[in-house]
């Protein structure tokens, strides 16, 4: 069935519920790369339409849904090709840049920053300008980009579902722990373990946001300006994010 739908932004798009096509930019740019039994072929308009008309959803996708549900229950999300996330990252980056009155710094972390070829979900580290909160950005993400806010934790961690295709976690960190947070959320686990061991050798405890002086149990009175500076402090050669892996 071919039908016209009006999106939240007021644009009219034409979807085809058998061929699983839409003439929105997202479908033309990204979704068309996937076959008809792959739910990544669905843009948000097709997803919304099938939510309202589940009887029209192709059987191949319904079976896939069940498999995916089972897979996510077992453990983490299935990894997807990095290229799948490029469109999301540029969308998120340009959104965060627009909120320069609120957002001081931001960086995509984890697997995407380490340039892994396959990625399970997106993590961002964000620090805010003094006395600002993240509310206006959350509203933009949910109302304009139509991301689904699924979890929040203590005004510090926000988890969004992006069109049912990917998960985005935003970690709000304090400006003075920016560098250590960046290192923490970039990973990988093995690299963090190495850095923690090295810090211990030098008499410190490295946490996700602080370097504690073991003899006083207090944070070290130094604000790292860059990741290079932190590696230097630990007397280690600097590692680019894509080298921080043992995979
Ligand atoms: Zn569409």
Boltz pocket constraint, residues with backbone or C-beta under 6 A from the ligand:
constraints:
  - pocket:
      binder: B
      contacts: [[A, 13], [A, 22], [A, 23], [A, 24], [A, 25], [A, 26], [A, 27], [A, 43], [A, 44], [A, 45], [A, 46]]
      max_distance: 6.0
